[in-house]
Amino acid sequence: MRRNKRNSLDKTEIGLLAGFAVPVLIFFAVYYFGESNVSLANYVKSLWHIQALIKLGSLCVFANLAVFMGFLQLKYEKAARGVLGATIVYALVVLISKAF
């Protein structure tokens, strides 16, 4: 039986990779286009001191909705499940960080 190329991308690992990578890429894009004259370490420290790092991170994770919906449109249910799993991990990190 020949394996279809379309089905080769429908893997949970692909979804997890996309789910973890997209928010990080969005965060770096916000840094690059917003405050690129400040070092990344100082940028993160300043966001942490004004308690905005978690809020910005939550907004970056919001982009996973588009990735999730894209995978569902392509009928890649396993990949969409991976994006959902990565989003849940990010949500747990936010909950834990707000608790401490």
C-alpha positions in Angstrom: 0.0 0.0 0.0 1.5 3.4 -1.0 1.7 6.0 1.7 0.1 9.3 0.8 2.3 12.4 1.3 -0.7 14.2 2.7 -1.0 11.7 5.5 2.7 12.0 6.4 2.1 15.4 7.9 -0.8 14.2 10.0 1.2 13.3 13.0 0.8 14.4 16.6 4.5 15.2 16.7 4.1 17.7 13.8 1.3 19.4 15.7 3.3 19.6 18.9 6.2 21.1 17.1 4.0 23.7 15.4 2.1 24.3 18.7 5.3 25.0 20.6 7.1 26.9 17.8 4.4 29.3 16.6 4.1 31.2 20.0 7.9 31.5 20.3 8.2 32.8 16.7 5.4 35.4 17.5 7.2 36.4 20.7 10.5 37.0 18.7 8.6 38.9 16.0 7.1 41.2 18.7 10.5 41.7 20.1 12.2 42.3 16.8 9.6 44.8 15.4 8.9 46.5 18.8 12.0 46.8 20.9 14.9 45.5 18.8 17.2 48.3 20.2 17.1 46.5 23.6 18.9 43.2 24.2 16.6 40.2 24.4 17.6 39.5 28.0 16.8 43.1 29.1 13.6 42.9 27.2 12.5 39.8 29.0 13.6 41.2 32.4 11.7 44.4 31.9 8.6 42.4 30.9 9.0 40.3 34.0 9.3 43.3 36.3 6.2 45.0 35.0 4.4 41.6 35.1 3.7 41.6 31.4 5.7 38.6 30.3 2.9 36.1 31.1 0.4 38.3 29.4 2.4 38.7 26.2 3.1 34.9 26.3 -0.6 34.2 26.5 -1.3 36.5 23.5 1.4 34.7 21.6 -0.2 31.3 22.3 -3.5 32.7 20.9 -1.9 32.3 17.5 -2.2 28.5 18.0 -5.9 28.9 17.3 -5.1 29.7 13.6 -2.7 26.7 13.4 -5.3 24.5 15.0 -8.0 25.6 12.7 -5.7 25.2 9.7 -4.9 21.6 10.6 -8.6 20.9 11.0 -9.4 22.4 7.6 -6.8 20.1 6.1 -8.4 17.2 8.0 -5.1 16.6 9.9 -6.8 15.6 13.2 -3.7 14.1 14.7 -1.7 17.2 14.0 -4.5 19.4 15.4 -4.4 17.2 18.6 -0.7 18.0 18.9 -1.4 21.7 18.7 -4.1 21.4 21.3 -1.6 19.5 23.6 1.0 22.2 23.2 -1.6 24.9 24.0 -2.6 23.0 27.2 1.0 22.8 28.3 1.4 26.6 27.7 -1.9 27.1 29.7 -0.5 25.0 32.6 2.7 27.1 32.6 0.7 30.3 32.8 -1.4 28.9 35.7 1.6 27.8 37.6 3.4 31.1 37.1 0.3 33.1 38.2 0.1 30.9 41.4 3.7 31.8 42.4 
